[in-house]
């Protein structure tokens, strides 16, 4: 049997194990699925598939996660997230698909193997930041939480987050790298979302050990009316 035939049989076996999609309207049963099959499943984006994958990612061990990453699992997730962000969220179905996709990225980052893999590739954090270009507040909240976590995790994570915000500024035609954070703070009355945004500001400012670097970052935020926004929030 050729490699291609073997892969096709594995794929058929997975679909048989999952059964018809309407047999479980909430998530695919991927409890025992191997990394290759999960990566292949990402080529069929759906809330059912993403929800099942998130559960599998959360319960996976380090070896499984490494294989999933080697099968381009994270690449496929971030590419899908970028496509979904470009659509807008005119339909509830699209908004839910976007949210379940970013929850899978979060599950990857919650593992030591996943976050190390992300820190090793500048493009991943840049792709993640581009998911902020959406009107879906729940998605933006999760992305900002992940960026804050990277800032706190290590100096490399902090540097990659700043680079990603610079990249977002360029791609989306904004004037300053922190404009995306301050614009959201200025216009949102969603309390949990505002709390997340403030945690990002803190993580960015407090990330460097050097006091002068912290002062410079704080000055950038103050220049974008951070103090006025904080006064309004009080």
C-alpha positions as CSV (number, residue, x, y, z in Angstrom):
1,X,0.0,0.0,0.0
2,X,1.4,3.4,-1.0
3,X,1.9,6.3,1.4
4,X,-0.9,8.2,-0.3
5,X,-3.3,5.3,0.0
6,X,-2.4,4.9,3.6
7,X,-3.2,8.6,4.3
8,X,-6.5,8.3,2.5
9,X,-7.5,5.3,4.5
10,X,-6.6,7.1,7.7
11,X,-8.7,10.1,6.6
12,X,-11.6,7.8,5.8
13,X,-11.3,6.1,9.2
14,X,-11.3,9.4,10.9
15,X,-14.5,10.5,9.1
16,X,-16.1,7.2,9.9
17,X,-15.2,7.6,13.6
18,X,-16.6,11.1,13.6
19,X,-19.8,10.0,12.0
20,X,-22.2,12.4,10.3
21,X,-21.7,16.0,11.5
22,X,-25.3,16.3,12.7
23,X,-24.8,13.4,15.0
24,X,-22.9,15.7,17.4
25,X,-23.7,19.4,16.8
26,X,-21.1,20.8,19.2
27,X,-17.7,19.1,18.6
28,X,-16.0,16.4,16.7
29,X,-14.8,13.4,18.8
30,X,-11.0,13.7,18.5
31,X,-10.1,12.2,21.8
32,X,-7.8,9.5,20.3
33,X,-7.0,11.2,17.0
34,X,-3.3,11.4,16.1
35,X,-1.6,14.7,15.2
36,X,-1.6,14.0,11.4
37,X,-5.3,13.5,11.3
38,X,-6.0,16.6,13.4
39,X,-3.9,18.7,11.1
40,X,-5.7,17.3,8.0
41,X,-9.0,18.1,9.7
42,X,-8.0,21.7,9.8
43,X,-8.4,21.8,6.1
44,X,-12.2,21.5,6.7
45,X,-12.9,24.5,8.9
46,X,-16.0,24.3,11.1
47,X,-17.0,25.0,14.6
48,X,-17.5,21.3,15.2
49,X,-14.0,20.5,14.1
50,X,-12.3,23.4,15.9
51,X,-14.2,22.6,19.1
52,X,-13.1,19.0,19.0
53,X,-9.5,20.0,18.2
54,X,-9.4,22.4,21.1
55,X,-10.4,19.7,23.5
56,X,-7.7,17.4,22.0
57,X,-5.0,20.1,22.2
58,X,-5.9,20.8,25.9
59,X,-5.5,17.1,26.8
60,X,-2.4,16.3,24.7
61,X,1.0,15.5,26.1
62,X,4.2,17.2,24.9
63,X,5.1,14.6,22.4
64,X,1.7,14.8,20.7
65,X,1.9,18.6,20.6
66,X,5.4,18.5,19.0
67,X,4.1,16.2,16.2
68,X,1.0,18.5,15.7
69,X,3.3,21.5,15.3
70,X,5.6,19.5,12.9
71,X,2.5,18.7,10.8
72,X,2.0,22.5,10.4
73,X,-1.0,22.5,12.7
74,X,-0.3,26.0,14.1
75,X,0.4,27.4,10.6
76,X,-3.0,26.1,9.4
77,X,-4.8,27.6,12.5
78,X,-3.2,31.0,12.0
79,X,-3.8,31.0,8.3
80,X,-7.5,30.2,8.9
81,X,-7.7,32.9,11.6
82,X,-6.3,35.5,9.2
83,X,-8.9,34.5,6.5
84,X,-11.7,34.7,9.0
85,X,-10.6,38.1,10.3
86,X,-10.7,39.4,6.8
87,X,-14.3,38.4,6.3
88,X,-15.7,40.6,9.1
89,X,-18.4,39.1,11.3
90,X,-21.7,39.8,9.5
91,X,-23.0,36.3,10.3
92,X,-23.1,34.8,13.8
93,X,-21.7,31.6,12.3
94,X,-18.6,33.4,11.1
95,X,-18.1,35.0,14.5
96,X,-18.4,31.6,16.3
97,X,-16.0,30.0,13.8
98,X,-13.4,32.8,14.4
99,X,-13.8,32.4,18.2
100,X,-13.3,28.6,18.2
101,X,-10.3,28.9,15.9
102,X,-8.5,31.4,18.2
103,X,-9.4,29.2,21.1
104,X,-7.3,26.4,19.4
105,X,-4.4,28.8,19.1
106,X,-4.7,29.6,22.8
107,X,-4.6,25.9,23.6
108,X,-1.4,25.5,21.6
109,X,0.2,28.5,23.5
110,X,-0.9,27.0,26.8
111,X,1.7,24.2,26.3
112,X,5.4,24.7,26.8
113,X,6.1,23.1,23.4
114,X,3.6,25.4,21.7
115,X,4.9,28.7,23.2
116,X,8.5,27.8,22.5
117,X,7.6,27.0,18.9
118,X,5.8,30.4,18.6
119,X,8.8,32.2,20.1
120,X,11.0,30.6,17.5
121,X,9.2,32.2,14.6
122,X,8.5,36.0,14.3
123,X,5.9,35.4,11.6
124,X,3.6,33.5,14.0
125,X,3.2,36.4,16.4
126,X,2.7,38.8,13.5
127,X,-0.1,36.6,12.1
128,X,-1.7,36.4,15.5
129,X,-1.7,40.2,15.8
130,X,-3.5,40.5,12.4
131,X,-6.5,38.7,13.9
132,X,-7.1,42.0,15.8
133,X,-8.4,43.4,12.5
134,X,-12.0,42.3,13.3
135,X,-15.1,43.6,14.9
136,X,-15.4,40.5,17.0
137,X,-14.7,41.7,20.5
138,X,-14.4,38.2,22.0
139,X,-11.7,37.3,19.4
140,X,-9.8,40.5,20.0
141,X,-10.0,39.9,23.8
142,X,-8.4,36.5,23.4
143,X,-5.7,37.8,21.1
144,X,-4.8,40.6,23.4
145,X,-4.6,38.1,26.3
146,X,-2.2,36.0,24.3
147,X,0.0,39.0,23.4
148,X,0.0,40.0,27.1
149,X,1.1,36.5,28.1
150,X,3.9,36.6,25.6
151,X,5.1,39.9,27.0
152,X,5.3,38.4,30.5
153,X,6.7,35.1,29.5
154,X,10.1,36.2,28.4
155,X,12.2,39.1,26.9
156,X,11.9,37.3,23.6
157,X,8.1,37.2,23.9
158,X,8.0,40.9,24.8
159,X,10.2,41.8,21.8
160,X,8.1,39.7,19.4
161,X,4.9,41.4,20.7
162,X,6.3,44.8,20.0
163,X,7.4,43.7,16.6
164,X,3.9,42.3,15.9
165,X,2.2,45.6,17.0
166,X,4.6,47.5,14.6
167,X,3.7,45.0,11.9
168,X,-0.1,45.5,12.6
169,X,0.4,49.3,12.4
170,X,2.0,49.0,9.0
171,X,-0.5,46.5,7.6
172,X,-3.6,48.3,8.8
173,X,-2.3,51.9,8.1
174,X,-2.2,53.1,11.7
175,X,0.0,56.0,12.8
176,X,1.5,54.4,16.0
177,X,2.2,50.9,17.1
178,X,0.0,51.2,20.2
179,X,-2.9,52.8,18.4
180,X,-4.8,49.5,18.2
181,X,-4.7,49.2,22.0
182,X,-5.6,52.8,22.7
183,X,-8.4,53.0,20.1
184,X,-10.0,50.0,21.7
185,X,-9.6,51.4,25.2
186,X,-11.1,54.7,24.1
187,X,-14.2,53.3,22.5
188,X,-15.1,50.2,24.5
189,X,-17.5,50.1,27.4
190,X,-17.2,46.3,27.8
191,X,-15.7,46.0,31.3
192,X,-14.0,42.6,30.9
193,X,-12.5,43.7,27.5
194,X,-11.3,47.0,29.0
195,X,-9.6,45.0,31.9
196,X,-7.8,42.9,29.3
197,X,-6.6,46.0,27.4
198,X,-5.3,47.5,30.6
199,X,-3.4,44.2,31.3
200,X,-1.8,44.5,27.9
201,X,-0.7,48.1,28.6
202,X,0.8,46.9,31.9
203,X,2.5,43.9,30.3
204,X,4.0,46.0,27.6
205,X,5.3,48.7,30.0
206,X,6.6,46.3,32.7
207,X,8.1,43.8,30.3
208,X,11.6,45.2,30.1
209,X,13.9,45.1,33.1
210,X,15.6,48.3,32.1
211,X,13.9,51.3,33.8
212,X,14.6,53.6,30.9
213,X,13.0,51.2,28.4
214,X,9.9,51.1,30.7
215,X,9.8,54.9,30.8
216,X,10.0,55.1,27.0
217,X,7.1,52.7,26.6
218,X,5.0,54.5,29.2
219,X,5.7,57.8,27.4
220,X,4.4,56.3,24.1
221,X,1.1,55.4,25.8
222,X,0.8,58.8,27.6
223,X,1.3,60.4,24.2
224,X,-1.7,58.5,23.0
225,X,-3.9,59.9,25.8
226,X,-3.6,57.0,28.2
227,X,-4.0,59.3,31.3
228,X,-7.2,60.8,29.9
229,X,-8.6,57.4,29.2
230,X,-7.7,56.2,32.7
231,X,-9.4,59.3,34.1
232,X,-12.6,58.5,32.1
233,X,-12.6,54.9,33.2
234,X,-12.5,55.9,36.9
